Amino acid sequence: GNLIEKAVGIVRWQTFTYDCENRLVKTDTMADTQVESTSSYQYDSLGRRVGKQSEIKGKSDQKRFLWQGLRMLREESPGQSSLYLYEPGSYAPLARVDQKEGETENTVYYYHTDQIGTPLEMTDAEGKIVWQAKYRAWGAIEKLVVNEVEEFRRVYPEVPNATLQELIQLNKSMCPERR
């Protein structure tokens, strides 16, 4: 079965709603008895997530995800977008190019992965580590050592730590802790 509720600390919890194909379609984060945030997700006919609408404490956000086969190519939200580059013939990410509306320069980040393509850290153009993680045995992030930018694997922050492999395996749940 799918994870339908998860405690987050003492007074917060999340609820998860799925469609008939076991795809996550809605998340709610509750604090005490109040809804703190809500997100809904849309998918294309191949089961790839193509949209996300969120409302967090009254503020709305919208994201679109564009795909090249089973690799996420681009993430777009009002005012900014990110382009993802991969090793040829692989799902291992190489770089991310961020573009903000009104800015002439793009920001490039480089992925440093293990032998199976799991991102271990991300550096900026000067080589400074801007994101670094330590993982548990089944791929859940145990600790974010450095977290100065939103990393590719954390595109859905309200969903329990999703791994790159789970983003690719479209019919799987987004929760590695269920294994």
Buried (B, 14 or more C-beta within 10 A) or exposed (E): EEBEEBEBEEEEBBBBEBEEEEBBBBBBBBBEEEEBBBBBBBBEEEBBBBBBBBBEEEEEEEBBBBBEEEBBBBBBEEEBBBBBBBEEEEBBBBBBBBBEEEEEEEBBBBBBBEEEBBBBBBBBEEEEBBBBBEBEEEBBBEEBEBBEBBBBBBBBEBBBBBBBBBBBEBEBBBBBEEE
